[in-house]
Amino acid sequence: MSSQLSLNNYLEMDENNLMHEDLSTMLIVIGSYLYGGGDIQEIDHVILDRVSELIDKHLDGVTENMSVH
């Protein structure tokens, strides 16, 4: 994870920086922000849409019979 993705400067980040990160990094940054007391309402919907898109790609090919842990 790059140093620019710290919890302290999440809200000041250009959303384009975060939009190019992988799913794991985005979950870590957003999760850290929320764990640190941040409000999910302050996270731009574009970022949340990107996380949703990455999750869909990650789960692509998972069937109903498969167990995801």
RAZICOR-V81403 format. One record per residue. N is the residue number from 1. SS is DSSP state (H for helix, E for strand, L for the rest). PHI is phi in degrees with one decimal (none if undefined). NEAR is the number of other ideal C-beta (glycine too) atoms within 10 Angstrom. Layout:
N;SS;PHI;NEAR
N;SS;PHI;NEAR
This chain:
1;L;none;13
2;L;-74.1;9
3;H;-65.7;6
4;H;-71.4;12
5;H;-98.0;17
6;L;-77.9;13
7;H;-60.4;17
8;H;-64.3;8
9;H;-117.6;10
10;L;-55.8;19
11;L;-69.3;11
12;L;-89.6;7
13;L;-67.8;15
14;L;-72.3;8
15;H;-59.5;11
16;H;-64.6;8
17;H;-63.0;11
18;H;-73.2;21
19;H;-64.5;13
20;L;-97.0;9
21;L;-84.0;18
22;L;-81.2;11
23;H;-59.3;14
24;H;-59.7;11
25;H;-64.8;15
26;H;-63.0;21
27;H;-65.5;14
28;H;-65.0;15
29;H;-64.8;21
30;H;-67.1;19
31;H;-61.8;12
32;H;-64.7;15
33;H;-60.6;19
34;H;-68.4;14
35;H;-62.6;9
36;L;-78.6;10
37;L;105.6;7
38;L;-67.9;16
39;L;-105.4;8
40;H;-61.2;9
41;H;-65.8;5
42;H;-86.8;10
43;L;-86.6;19
44;L;-58.6;13
45;H;-60.8;7
46;H;-64.3;11
47;H;-66.4;17
48;H;-65.2;13
49;H;-63.2;11
50;H;-66.1;18
51;H;-60.9;16
52;H;-60.3;10
53;H;-62.2;11
54;H;-66.4;17
55;H;-64.3;13
56;H;-58.9;9
57;H;-64.5;10
58;H;-64.7;13
59;H;-89.4;10
60;L;-56.3;7
61;L;94.0;7
62;L;-79.1;10
63;L;-93.7;5
64;L;-63.3;4
65;L;-81.7;5
66;L;-84.4;8
67;L;-104.8;5
68;L;-103.6;6
69;L;-109.8;2
